[in-house]
């Protein structure tokens, strides 16, 4: 009687498999939210899509197949379970690889904004393999392009390269880590957020809510346009620590942004 009480039924097997899959999913969620798609890249680069891929490969495929196939006492049951495990693992590895290719790895400060760049874009560019490790890390990094002052024609080439999608290949050699506390680096694209939102009451309300939520003041925050896969918005960073706070859910319009640029200034 005790043996029957603890006999593994179809639904108990499903529950066990689901529980194991949930532990794996929780670990992967830490990787996605804490590193690969950390703030603000989750929203800018469709992190929800990445979660959906992992969710389907891990929590849906394996446990669902167990629920369908598992039958106590069925001949060859161990073989079937082994196949399910192999299939789920293969699907999960493939899903992780697809997410890896699409994940953002950098945000380059260009002539008019920060541009996010994916893992696959870096890998497929003409950057030497030995240099790629300097750009790709566990989490997205920020760079700015420090063009030589004695080559004015290079600026025009750089702008054209960005427009044609060749910027990474052309400019990686001039890339240096970006510090949001360094005004010499950020002032070229920084915007006066009060001036930018002045003509739109909805934007002003979003700005005020943002400042209240994060307990910020305008004089201690730098605002920069950032362009990701899902749109153009405004990034907020701490002036002193250089820490990225988040992005404002205010669409960035180039024409308005140009008029609201902060004048260049030293550190």
C-alpha positions in Angstrom: 0.0 0.0 0.0 2.9 2.3 0.8 4.4 1.4 -2.6 1.3 2.5 -4.4 1.1 5.8 -2.4 4.6 6.8 -3.7 4.2 5.4 -7.2 5.2 7.9 -9.8 2.1 8.8 -11.8 2.0 10.7 -15.0 1.1 14.0 -13.2 3.7 13.4 -10.5 6.4 12.9 -13.2 5.2 16.0 -14.9 5.4 18.0 -11.6 8.9 16.7 -10.9 10.1 17.5 -14.4 8.5 21.0 -14.2 10.1 21.7 -10.8 13.6 20.8 -12.2 12.9 22.9 -15.3 11.8 25.9 -13.1 15.1 25.8 -11.1 17.0 25.8 -14.4 14.8 28.7 -15.7 15.4 30.7 -12.5 19.2 30.4 -13.0 18.9 31.5 -16.6 16.6 34.4 -15.6 19.4 35.7 -13.3 21.8 35.6 -16.3 19.3 37.4 -18.6 18.1 40.1 -16.2 21.3 40.6 -14.2 23.8 40.5 -17.0 22.9 40.0 -20.7 19.8 42.3 -20.6 20.5 44.5 -17.6 18.9 47.9 -17.3 18.1 49.6 -19.7 18.7 46.9 -22.4 15.8 44.6 -21.5 13.3 47.1 -22.9 15.4 48.6 -25.6 16.5 45.3 -27.0 13.4 43.1 -26.5 14.6 41.1 -23.5 11.0 39.7 -23.2 11.5 37.9 -26.5 14.7 36.3 -25.1 12.7 35.1 -22.0 10.0 33.7 -24.2 12.5 31.6 -26.1 14.1 30.2 -23.0 10.7 29.7 -21.4 9.4 27.6 -24.3 12.6 25.6 -24.6 12.9 24.9 -20.9 9.5 25.0 -19.2 7.2 24.0 -22.1 8.8 21.4 -24.3 10.3 19.0 -21.7 7.5 18.9 -19.1 4.8 18.8 -21.7 6.4 15.8 -23.5 6.7 14.1 -20.1 3.0 14.6 -19.5 2.1 13.2 -22.9 4.5 10.2 -23.0 4.9 9.1 -19.4 2.9 6.0 -18.4 3.8 3.9 -15.4 4.9 0.4 -16.3 5.2 1.3 -20.0 7.9 -0.8 -21.8 10.8 1.3 -22.8 9.8 4.2 -20.5 13.4 4.9 -19.4 14.4 5.2 -23.1 11.6 7.6 -23.7 12.5 9.7 -20.7 16.1 9.8 -21.9 15.0 11.0 -25.3 12.9 13.7 -23.8 15.8 14.9 -21.7 18.1 14.9 -24.7 15.5 16.8 -26.8 14.9 19.4 -24.1 18.6 19.9 -23.5 19.2 20.4 -27.2 16.3 22.8 -27.5 17.5 24.7 -24.5 21.1 25.0 -25.8 19.8 26.1 -29.2 17.5 28.7 -27.5 20.4 30.1 -25.4 22.6 30.3 -28.4 19.9 32.3 -30.3 19.5 34.6 -27.4 23.3 35.0 -27.2 23.4 36.1 -30.8 20.7 38.7 -30.4 21.8 40.1 -27.0 23.2 43.6 -26.8 26.9 43.7 -26.0 27.7 47.4 -26.4 26.3 50.9 -26.7 28.6 53.1 -28.8 28.4 56.8 -28.4 28.2 58.1 -32.0 27.9 61.6 -33.4 24.2 62.0 -32.3 23.3 59.2 -29.8 24.3 56.0 -28.2 23.7 53.0 -30.5 23.2 49.5 -29.2 25.1 46.7 -30.9 24.3 43.0 -30.8 26.7 40.0 -30.3 26.1 38.8 -33.8 26.9 42.3 -35.3 30.2 42.3 -33.5 31.1 38.8 -34.5 30.1 39.3 -38.2 32.1 42.6 -38.5 35.6 42.9 -39.7 37.0 43.4 -36.2 40.0 41.0 -35.7 39.1 38.1 -33.4 41.8 39.1 -30.9 40.2 42.5 -30.4 36.6 41.2 -30.0 37.2 40.0 -26.4 37.8 43.6 -25.5 34.3 44.6 -26.6 32.2 41.6 -25.7 31.8 40.8 -22.0 29.2 39.2 -19.7 27.1 42.3 -19.7 26.7 45.3 -22.1 29.5 47.9 -22.0 29.5 51.5 -23.1 32.1 53.0 -25.5 32.8 56.3 -27.1 34.7 57.0 -30.3 37.8 59.1 -29.6 38.6 60.2 -33.2 42.0 61.7 -33.8 41.8 65.5 -33.9 44.4 65.8 -36.7 42.1 63.8 -39.1 39.1 66.0 -39.7 38.0 64.0 -42.8 37.7 60.9 -40.5 34.6 62.5 -38.9 32.8 62.7 -42.2 33.7 59.1 -42.9 32.6 58.0 -39.5 29.2 59.6 -39.9 28.7 58.0 -43.3 29.8 54.7 -41.8 27.2 54.9 -39.1 24.5 55.6 -41.7 25.6 52.6 -43.8 25.9 50.3 -40.8 29.7 49.9 -41.1 30.6 51.9 -38.0 31.8 49.0 -35.8 34.2 47.7 -38.3 35.6 51.2 -39.1 35.8 52.7 -35.7 36.6 49.9 -33.2 40.2 51.0 -33.1 39.2 54.4 -31.8 36.8 53.0 -29.2 37.5 53.7 -25.5 35.4 52.9 -22.4 32.7 55.6 -21.9 32.3 57.3 -18.5 29.1 59.1 -17.9 30.8 61.2 -15.3 33.2 62.6 -17.9 31.6 65.6 -19.5 34.2 65.8 -22.2 32.9 62.5 -23.5 29.2 62.9 -22.9 28.6 66.6 -23.7 28.7 66.1 -27.4 25.2 64.4 -27.3 23.9 65.3 -23.8 20.5 67.0 -23.9 18.9 69.6 -21.6 15.9 67.5 -20.5 13.9 70.5 -19.3 14.2 72.1 -22.7 13.5 68.8 -24.5 10.2 68.2 -22.6 9.1 71.8 -22.4 6.5 71.6 -25.2 5.0 68.2 -24.2 3.0 67.9 -21.0 3.0 64.1 -21.1 6.8 64.0 -21.4 7.1 66.5 -18.5 4.9 64.2 -16.4 7.1 61.2 -17.2 10.2 63.1 -16.4 8.8 64.2 -13.0 7.7 60.7 -12.2 11.1 59.4 -13.1 12.9 61.9 -10.9 10.6 61.2 -8.0 10.9 57.4 -8.4 14.7 57.5 -8.4 15.0 60.5 -6.1 17.1 62.4 -8.6 17.8 66.0 -9.3 18.5 67.5 -12.7 21.9 68.9 -11.8 23.2 65.4 -10.8 21.9 63.5 -13.8 23.1 63.3 -17.4 20.5 62.6 -20.1 21.6 61.0 -23.4 19.7 59.7 -26.4 20.0 56.0 -26.9 18.8 54.1 -30.0 18.0 50.4 -29.6 16.1 47.8 -31.6 12.7 48.8 -30.2 13.1 52.5 -30.5 14.9 55.7 -29.5 14.6 56.9 -25.9 16.6 58.9 -23.3 19.2 57.3 -21.0 19.7 58.8 -17.5 23.0 58.4 -15.7 24.5 59.8 -12.5 26.9 62.7 -13.1 29.4 61.7 -10.4 29.4 57.9 -10.2 28.8 57.4 -13.9 26.2 54.7 -12.9 23.4 54.2 -15.4 20.1 54.7 -13.6 17.5 53.7 -16.3 16.0 55.1 -19.4 13.0 57.5 -19.6 10.0 56.2 -21.5 10.1 59.4 -23.6 10.6 58.9 -27.3 13.7 60.6 -28.6 13.0 62.8 -31.7 16.2 63.9 -33.4 15.0 67.3 -34.5 13.9 68.2 -30.9 17.0 66.7 -29.4 19.3 68.7 -31.6 17.7 71.9 -30.3 18.0 70.8 -26.7 21.7 69.8 -26.8 23.8 70.8 -23.9 26.7 73.1 -24.9 30.1 71.3 -24.9 32.1 71.9 -21.7 35.1 70.5 -19.9 35.1 68.1 -17.0 
